Amino acid sequence: MFDPGDGPAVFVILIEGALAMTGVLWVEFTFAPPLWVHAAIWIPTVSILTLILLRLIKSTLLVLQHRHSAGQGTMESNKTES
């Protein structure tokens, strides 16, 4: 069974955080709107992007695990002890 773990959430946080902050700063320095306008723009935008990106990245990681026959990581013991 394949399990992407927390990988998709980390990628979504990094990608979406960079995109959202770029947009927030651009809107702030270009138009200087009040705080409620930022909330009205960015809360729905971030929510929708989260749903889209999380699904997309999770499915991508699952496909990559399947393609490369990834398995559970194990620790090998040192067999050549002196």
C-alpha positions as CSV (number, residue, x, y, z in Angstrom):
1,M,0.0,0.0,0.0
2,F,1.3,3.5,-0.9
3,D,1.3,6.3,1.6
4,P,2.6,9.8,0.7
5,G,2.7,10.8,4.3
6,D,3.0,14.6,5.0
7,G,4.8,15.3,1.7
8,P,1.8,16.8,-0.2
9,A,1.0,19.1,2.7
10,V,4.6,20.4,2.8
11,F,4.7,21.0,-0.9
12,V,1.3,22.8,-0.8
13,I,2.5,25.0,2.1
14,L,5.7,26.0,0.3
15,I,4.2,26.5,-3.2
16,E,1.0,28.2,-2.1
17,G,2.8,30.3,0.5
18,A,5.1,31.7,-2.1
19,L,2.3,32.4,-4.6
20,A,0.0,33.9,-2.0
21,M,2.6,36.2,-0.5
22,T,3.7,37.4,-3.9
23,G,0.1,38.2,-4.7
24,V,-0.5,39.9,-1.3
25,L,2.5,42.1,-1.6
26,W,1.8,43.0,-5.2
27,V,-1.8,44.0,-4.3
28,E,-0.7,45.9,-1.2
29,F,2.0,47.9,-2.9
30,T,0.1,48.5,-6.1
31,F,-3.4,49.4,-4.8
32,A,-3.0,49.7,-1.0
33,P,-6.5,48.4,-0.2
34,P,-8.0,48.1,3.3
35,L,-7.5,44.9,5.3
36,W,-11.0,43.6,4.6
37,V,-10.3,43.7,0.8
38,H,-7.2,41.5,1.4
39,A,-9.4,39.1,3.4
40,A,-12.1,39.0,0.8
41,I,-9.5,38.3,-2.0
42,W,-7.0,35.9,-0.3
43,I,-9.1,33.7,2.0
44,P,-11.2,32.2,-0.9
45,T,-8.1,32.2,-3.2
46,V,-6.0,30.3,-0.7
47,S,-8.8,27.9,0.2
48,I,-9.5,27.0,-3.4
49,L,-5.8,26.7,-4.3
50,T,-5.3,24.4,-1.2
51,L,-8.0,22.0,-2.4
52,I,-6.7,21.9,-5.9
53,L,-3.0,21.6,-5.2
54,L,-3.4,19.1,-2.3
55,R,-5.3,16.7,-4.5
56,L,-2.9,17.2,-7.4
57,I,0.3,16.8,-5.4
58,K,-1.0,13.9,-3.4
59,S,-1.9,12.0,-6.6
60,T,1.4,12.9,-8.2
61,L,3.3,11.5,-5.2
62,L,1.2,8.3,-5.2
63,V,1.8,7.8,-8.9
64,L,5.6,8.3,-8.4
65,Q,5.7,5.8,-5.6
66,H,3.8,3.2,-7.7
67,R,6.0,3.9,-10.8
68,H,9.3,3.4,-8.8
69,S,8.0,0.5,-6.7
70,A,8.8,2.5,-3.5
71,G,8.5,0.5,-0.3
72,Q,8.8,0.9,3.4
73,G,12.2,2.1,4.4
74,T,14.3,-0.2,6.6
75,M,17.5,0.1,8.5
76,E,20.2,-2.4,7.5
77,S,22.3,-3.7,10.4
78,N,26.1,-3.6,10.1
79,K,27.1,-7.2,9.3
80,T,30.9,-6.6,9.2
81,E,31.6,-5.8,12.8
82,S,35.2,-5.9,13.9
